[in-house]
Amino acid sequence: MKRLFLAFVLFLVSALAIAAGPLTSGQLQTLKTLVRADPIATALANAADDVGLAAWLNTGDATYTVWRTDVTIDECNAVIVWTEVDGLTAGKARIWEWMKSLAVLNASRANIRQGILDAFASATATRTALTALAKRLASRAEKALASGTGTNASPATLTWEGQITYADASLIRS
């Protein structure tokens, strides 16, 4: 029961840590520049269509990949090849056990990604699946505020994560 409670507390802390925070003035300016560079977004801003502008900013960019900050252990368990886990050496198994104790993996951290690489050999399906699971596509807003190349081979790191609200869109267009 204590272990379940601890896992729940760790999950809540992780969820709060990755929740979208308020946009800084610099981030608002970056997003304003993004909006002004696109004719559709500019039209939405000029029409004071905050809901439409928020939807435009929250639309995914099909070409820009980022590291996820919220990979759950349940998701990991769904892609693991269990015979590969059984074949881990004691040291590699210990790395994986330690990572599993986190409940949520923040793949934007280089040491978390390195832990996956260290635990599972390069030729394993588990390493390939966990690495793919650790990536996602960014929204237009997230892309504008991210750091890195954003390719599938070299995903970017998010500096802000979340959904733009209509209130955010109002600040962006003003």
Summary of the structure (lengths in Angstrom):
residues: 174
radius of gyration: 19.1
end to end distance: 51.1
largest distance: 61.8
contacts: 493
relative contact order: 0.20
helix: 59%
strand: 11%
